[in-house]
């Protein structure tokens, strides 16, 4: 019974799948552009990258925001 299941699984896996591209044109051009297109970067947000910091400082990242009130 196991060998029959294995044979059926391998037979089904051997079936050809639909081509992703037809005549070098993608089937979904919007998805292709989203995956292969150029990324947009916000220069204001890129300055807040703290990936290389050993310790994340306490408090808000943006100094324009007020610090939390310790009394409340």
N, C-alpha and C positions, 0 to 999 in steps of 0.2 A: 504494500500500500504506500509506503514511504517512497519507494522508487518511482511509482506512478506519479506521485505528487511532484517529485523532483524533475521527472521528464516533462511534465506539463508546464512547470515553472520555467524550465530552460527553453522549451519550445516557444512559450509566450515571450520570453526575453529576447529571443532571436528575431522576432518580428521587427520589421523596419519601422522607425518612427517618422513622423512628418518632418520635412525639412524646415529648418529655422528660416532660411532665406530662399526666395525664389528669384532666380535671375539677378542675383546680387542686390536685390532690394529687400529690406527687412519687412517682415509681416506686420510688425507694429512700430511704425516710425517714431511715435511719441515716446515709447518705452526705450527704444534704441538711443534716441537723443538724450533721454534722462540718464541712461547708464554710461554713455560714451561722451557726453558733452562736457564742456569746460565748467568747472565749479566756480561759483561766485563767492567772493570773500568780502566780508565787511571789515574794512581796516580799523574801525572803532572797536569792534569786538575782538579782533585779533590781538590787541594790546592787553587783553585780560587773560591771556593764556598763562596758567600757573602750573603747567605740567612738570616743569623742572624744579619746583620749589620742594624743599625737604619737609617744611612744615607750612600748612595753610594758615595764614594769619587770621586771628579772630576779628570779627566785625565785618562791616560791609566792604565789598570790593570797590564800590563807587564812593568816593569821599563826599559826593554831593548828597548822599543819603544821610540822614541823622543817625547817630549811634542810639542803640536801644537804651531806654531809661532804666537804670538799675533799681529804682524805687518801686517800679510796678511789676 
